Structures are given as C-alpha cells and as structure tokens.
Amino acid sequence: MCGLLSLPAQARPSGAALAECRDEYELLSALEHGIEQLNARRAVFESIYNDAFPASMSLDEALRSGENGGRQTWPETIDCPSLAEQYQSALADYQRAQSRLQRQQASWTALPESMRDTLVLVWQSRQRLLIHAQSLQQQLSPEQPAQNAVAERALLGAAVNRSLGQLSDLRRELFTILPALQRSATPARLAELLALWRGSYQLKPLDDAPRQPVLDALPPELAEAGQEYFRLARLDVLVQRNALNDVRAWLWAEQPELFARLPEASRDGLLLEEMRAFHTRLDWLFADTRASYRQGQEGGQGTPGWLKVLEYVFGLALLFLLVVLARGVRAPAAGLQAQFARWARGRNLAEPLSRVTAALPRLLPWLVGLLGIGLLHMLFTSWRLPLLTTFLPLARLYILYGLISLAGEWLLQRTAQQAGSFLNEEQLAQAQRQARIVAAVAVAPLLLQDFVALGVGPSLLLDICGWLTVLGILLALGLLLRSRREDFIEALKSFLPSRGDRLIERLLDKRLFLLIAPIAAPPLLLALLINFMHKALFAYDWYRRLFARSFRLRVAAVEGEQEAPVTEQDSVGMAAYRAWFLESDPAKVPFIDSGLYAQVRKSLDPWLGDRTQDNGLLLTGANGAGKSTIVPRLEKELAEQYPDVQVRRLLIEDKVTSSDGLLGLVSAALDCDLSAGPSALVREDAGRQPTLVVIDDAQNLFLRQVGGLAGWEALLGLVNARVENLFWLVLIDNHAWAYLGNVYGRDYQFRSIKVARRWSQNDVRSLVLSRNHLSGCRIRYDNILLATRGPEAGSIRNAEQLYFSLLWDACQGNPQLALRLWLRSIRLEGNTVVVGLPEELGGAALDALDRDLHFVYAAISIHENMSSDELVSATALPERVVRRALKTGQDMGFLERGGNRRYRIVALWYPIVTRLLARKNLLHE
C-alpha cells in the first residue's frame, strides 16, 4: 500500500517529459485513487467478518458498498514509456482488488432472500444494542461530573463489555461461516454451524447482569439504562440463535443429504434442538414487540409506543371488518346464483356450469376471507406487526377448517346419493356435525405444522409434522365415511364389478374400516367426477353419440356370451300399431317443429311483406328429413295469416325430364298458358293472385343422361323469371342437389338455399313419444336398458334417456328412420310396448358386391327413385347387369319396388347404402 501511494512521487516526470505525459500521469493518478477506493470497500467487508463496522452504518451500505465502483474501464497500455511500468503494476493491483471485492459481494448477494432478511434482523439488533451500549458507556465514563458509586459503575461497565465481547464473537463466527457455506457446503462446515448454534444457548446475558443491590446503588436513570441494555443483549442473542437456525433450515431445504453425512455426535439431539428453536422463536417474538414498544415510548428511533398500540388496534379492527364482509357476501351471491341458474336453463354450456356454481354462495365467504387474510398479511408485514403477522395462520387455518367442513358435508351427501339413499333433515344435520368434527381432526396437525414451519422452518421436526398431517387427514376421512359406512359400501358397489361385492364388504368391515376407507375413497371421488362430467356432457351431440356407441359395444359383448330369450308378441296388434305409427296424414299425427319450418318462414316472410324481395327458395336434405312435412303446416298458417296468398303444391311422382312436361304441370297448377315459356309468367304477373308454388320431389325433374336435364332447366327458367306475385319453394333430395350443383354450380341456380339439418335427440324423442301417446299404449323398457346398480338403478328416466341416445345415434337425426327403428326395437304385449335396443342393420354383405352393382345403387341414390329402363339409360350398363343389381338388392332387403314399378332404397338401409357409396366416391356429397 505504501508503495502504491509513493508511485506519484517516483513516476513524476520532469521538463519536456511532463508536457508529453501529462494525460498519462493523470490517468495513473486516477487509477491509484480507484485502488484506494476498492481497498476501502474491501475493508468494510473485513469489518463485517470482524464485527467492527460502525454502529451508524446500515446493512445496505455495508453489503452493497462499492457495487458501482471499479466499473470504469482502463486502457491496457499507455503511450508514455517513463510511466508504462508503473501503470502496468497499478493496473494489475486494481484488477486483483476488484476481483476480490466482487467475490466478497457475490458471496452475500447470492444468498436467498430469506437469508438476507435474516441478516437484516441481525444487523438491526446489533446496531440497536451498540447504540444503547455507547450511550450507557458515556454515562459511566469518568468525565461525567458528580461521580458516585464508582465500584458499582465499574461492575456495570465490566458486565457490559463482557456481554458485548461474547455477542460480538458469536456474530463474527456467524458472518464468517455463512459465506463459506454459501460457496461450498460440506458436512464439516455444517457440523461447525450446528456446534455454533448449540453453543449460542450457552450465552445468557441476563446471568452476567449485576445483582439488584449493585443496581440499587446506581442513579435510577443509570440503573434503568443498564437493565435495558441487558434486555437488548438478551434480544440480540435470541436474534442470533434464530439466524443460526435459519441457516440450518436453508441447508435442510437445499441440501438435505448433508445432514445424513454428519457425524453421529453432530446428529444426536437434533430433534430436541429444533424443538428448542421453536421456543426461541416465540420468546424472540414477544421480546421484540416489548422492545419496540419501549423504544417508542422513550422517544428513540422507531415508531412511538402509542402509535404502535394504535396500529395493533387498527389491525384487529381490519380483521373484524373482514369477518363482517365475508359473512355479508353470501346473500348477494345466492341471489346472483339463482338468477344465473334460471338464465342457464336450456343452454348446453351454461346449464352444467350452473350446477358447479351452485355451491358458490356457501364457498364465497370462506374464499373472501382467504383472500383478505393474504392482503392483511402483506399489510401487517409492511407495518411491522410481528404478533399479528405470526398469528394470521390461525385465521387461515380456521378458513381451511370451514372449507373442509363443507367438503366433508358434500362428500357424505354425494355418497348417500350414489348409494341410492335419501337423507332427511335430521340426517343432514348429523352429517353437518360429523363434517365439523372431522374437519377439526384434520386441521389440528396442520396447526402444529404451521407453527413449526414458522418457528423452526425446514427441519426433521417439520417433516415429522408433515407425516402427522397426512395421517390426520386420512384419519379424518376414515371417521367421516364411518358415519355413513353402509352408504359408502353401496356407493362403491354401484360402479365396481358385482363380483367384487363380497370382497368390498369384507375389507370394509368395522375393524378395518378406518384403514381401508381412506384408500377406497379416491375411486369413489373419481366415480362422482365421471358421473358429473357425464351429466354435463350429455347435452352435446358428439358425447351422446359416443356414449350410445360404447353402450352398444358393451351390450354386443354380453349378447355374444348369452342368447336373449325370445318372447311371443301380438302379431295382429303389432301390424295395426305399425300401420298407425307410420301414418303420414298431417291431420292425424302431431307436428314436431325441428326448426326447419322457422328456416323456411325466415326466407318467405320478406316476400310476404314486400313482393319485390327474392321469390325463390330451394330446400334440400336427406330422404326422410321432414322436408315435405312442413308444407301442410305452411298451408294452414298462411291461410290464417295471409288469406290473399294461395298455395299450389306440385308433387312430382314420376320422372318429368322434358321442358314441356314441367311447363304443363305448372300451367295446370297456376291455371295459365306457359307454352311461351317464362315470358308468359312475366306478362300475367300483374293480375295474378299472390301464390306460393311448392315443387315437391324435384329430384324427379332430371335424369343423368344426355338430354335428361331439360325439365330441371325449365324449372330454373321459371324460378329466375322476374315476377312479384309468385314464390317458388323447391324441395329436393340432398344427393340429387349435390349432383346438380356439380353440373350447374350451386350458386348459379338459386340465390336462397336452406338445408334440412339433422333432428336433435329431443326432437326425435318428441316425435316418437307423441305418436305412441296417441296410440294409448304404455311403455315399458327392457331390463337391458334399466340400470341394476348405482343411484339410477331401475330409473325409467335414465332408461328412456339411454334408449333415445341409442336411437338418435342409429337414425343419425333422420325422423323417418327413427320411426322405423322404433318399430324394430319394440314388441307388443297386450296394451304395453316393451322397448329394447334399436336394431341396426349390417352392411358387410353390401360392401362385397361388384362395383357395377354399386354403380347402379349410386344412380338410385342420386335420383331417389328410378325404373329399370331409366337405370339402363342413366348408367349405360347392360340390362342384365341392371336387373341383377335390382334382384340382388331386393333379395338382400335394401331395395324396394313401388306400385309405380319404381325402385328406391329402403329407409332402414338408406344411411348404410349412402355411407358405403360415399366411401367409394360414387356420390357427389
């Protein structure tokens, strides 16, 4: 150091050299000044290790001093030869000092935040103690006038110096070992830390204080100052013990394997030391609060005593307000939940969500309390109210107690529901009491664990408390379920295989129940969750379809093992029931609104209000989708609402592929001459009564052959004629429209196109049950549809829901197919309709037929119905191939021949055949 300080004198150039090296000399002087600053900052860290830093210096100044120092970059060389050697030597010294300072700072800044907080407490306690000791020593100094009780003063001064030395030694060892552990924790250093921690309990400053007669001989102010010093010294040793314990806890959390490698002597008694650390933490908590209050009362640094009391009172008032707020939110939450439940009815996503939020009014007060406790913890920490901060976990555990009580009550109710039991008012009250008891059992070890975590931190004692908490929760769960033991057993039986019933009863015997019930509870909770998700997802079509198919697979597996018994039925009554059930007269059967009628009216109503609007609508959909069923309803409502509008319906039963044929039909319907084509419609439009023209079965207006599209083109000409008093409603099969769309383009034929969507499950259910209701027959579901286990055992509603899920999936939302599948799934026993599983047909044999035959069936699907001559013409296949295809189809049952000698696909086979043909790319949709 002396050599560096003498560098300016040795390196100072003279004469011309001074003029040439002035800048380099100034640079060298600045570098030497930087070395002095770094060495001064390093001395601060050395003072920390030696516990010799000033009482007025803050921890931030000590640990972060020089954080920005030494960041200036220095050139590697200078241009002055006479100073080059001195500059290089100074630069090397600077870099060494800077590197050492950075390592010292890194050893402190790399500590976790919890350890830095611990150092803050140690530092504050030391500074407080030293400031008070300095003040006391000034009062004991011989410069003070009117000296008396010299011996007593000497005894007090010696006791203070001895106490300061002991506390300084302990602190010095703490500040020395902490960076070493942070850099490299070894079993030897850990053993040293534990020895230092245990040795700190040998320091008892109050035992070194002078006896009461000595203090009585001193002036009252001096005696009180001496007593206050030893109280602060006791507080300081408590702070250091806590700091050593925090270091041990940090190592236990970060490197627990170190403790396993400790020597046996160091491990012995560790659990007892951890228990003593808990007592030390509580002792420090109350001692620190009293010291802060005394310091404020005496006008020292910190918050005044009266303000500290006011802060505690205000904190308690905030806790009371939180309780009032938490209790007050339940009634508004219940009102909002009721409104949301009413609004959610009938909405797929909102309705299951409303069942989840039904418990929110009871949960919300506890959740508000939990959130409020978290905010108060931050507030009390900033106000430095350690007593309230420490005991806030008690409030948090009370909230946890309330939540566990609600969860236990819910579990008992759901267990009884799963077992098929009904709880009356008295049983519900008993379940509530039992839930509160077991909540207390579960919370008790949690309370102990929280206190140990607060007072000791990560440790063997905390691990033991963790295991006790797990055991307490399992015991609480067993006690809770034991109160409804029979219901719990039945609930498990409801979803587990029946062959395990006897094993369940044996395992859940009264003697083993407390041990086995907590293990068996998770499967029950999983079953409850699956049941809830099943009910929530059942509103969605994709889930109903998936559920129906999985059920059908399970049934197929069972039926493969055992043959179902065949029961005789009333064949005459069944024939009458079938004939009536398939009645197509709209006057005899109820109308089911699937939304298709509203779609048509949405396009028709603008024309009814303003004749200049678009006057054409094409309605397409699968065969049997209900397109034609809306026409009678349309005629009836238009007659009531618009008497001036007439309805003309043209049912195209045979193929009309020429323009003259179509114009003749329309001419007869409108009572006008259309030999001139669409222009005749335009000329007579002004005097024509507003008319709705319905072209039904428009797929009969074309053939897939040369010249076979003239009838359809004639219809397009009529529809696109500019008239105001005609509205065209064209009904056509979806496969026919897909073909025509590929020929002419979908957007160049009709401006308005509606598609008859699949019926929903509720619509299919209403269709079937409404027709059966008019028959007067009662419905009984087969045993295979009735659940035999669980809360829904024997439930008619559940069986009905299951059946219509299967029916809806099988018919794919097609009402005509649904009616026929219903007839295939029932048998008539007197006046009772016994409903079994809807029987679906298999298409494996159809897939094995020749490709030429598939081509014939594709032509029938596109045209909906065809004669044999039309098939020969449209497919360009030999007549023998066409006739073989027709005979094969009739023999297999998927083709039928009508009275007009036209062939069409049987309704039950329609989805199977079209699905096969679409897979072979023989259809246009």
Secondary structure, 3 states (H helix, E strand, C coil): CHHHHCHHHHHCCCCHHHHHCHHHHHHHHHHHHHHHHHHHHHHHHHHHHCCCCCCCCCHHHHHHCCCCCCCCCCCCCCCCHHHHHHHHHHHHHHHHHHHHHHHHHHHHHCCCHHHHHHHHHHHHHHHHHHHHHHHHHHHHCCCCCCCCCHHHHHHHHHHHHHHHHHHHHHHHHHHHHHHHHHHCCCHHHHHHHHHHHHHHCCCCHHHHCCCHHHHHHCCHHHHHHHHHHHHHHHHHHHHHHHHHHHHHHHHHHHCCHHHHCCCHHHHCCHHHHHHHHHHHHHHHHHHHHHHHHHHHHCCCCCCCHHHHHHHHHHHHHHHHHHHHHHHHCHHHHHHHHHHHHHHHCCCCCHHHHHHHHHHHHHHHHHHHHHHHHHHHHHHHHHHCCHHHHHHHHHHHHHHHHHHHHHHHHHHHHHHHHHCCCCCCHHHHHHHHHHHHHHHHHHHHHHHHHHHHHHHCCCCHHHHHHHHHHHHHHHHHHHHHHHCCHHHHHHHHHHHCCHHHHHHHHHHCCCCCHHHHHHHHHHHHHHHHHHHHHHHHHCCCHHHHHHHHHHHHHHHHHHHHHCCCCCCCCCHHHHHHHHHHHCCCCCCCCCCCCCCHHHHHHHHHHHHHHCCCCCCEEEEEECCCCCCCCHHHHHHHHHHHHCCCCEEEEEECCCCCCCHHHHHHHHHHHHCCCCCCCHHHHHHHCCCCCCEEEEEECHHHHCCCCCCCCHHHHHHHHHHCCCCCCEEEEEEEEHHHHHHHHHHHCHHHCCCCEEECCCCCHHHHHHHHHHHHHHHCCEEEECCCCCCCCCCCCCCHHHHHHHHHHHHHHHHCCCHHHHHHHHHHCEEEECCEEEECCCCCCCCHHHHCCCHHHHHHHHHHHHHCCECHHHHHHHHCCCHHHHHHHHHHHHHHCCEEECCCCCEEECHHHHHHHHHHHHHCCCCCC
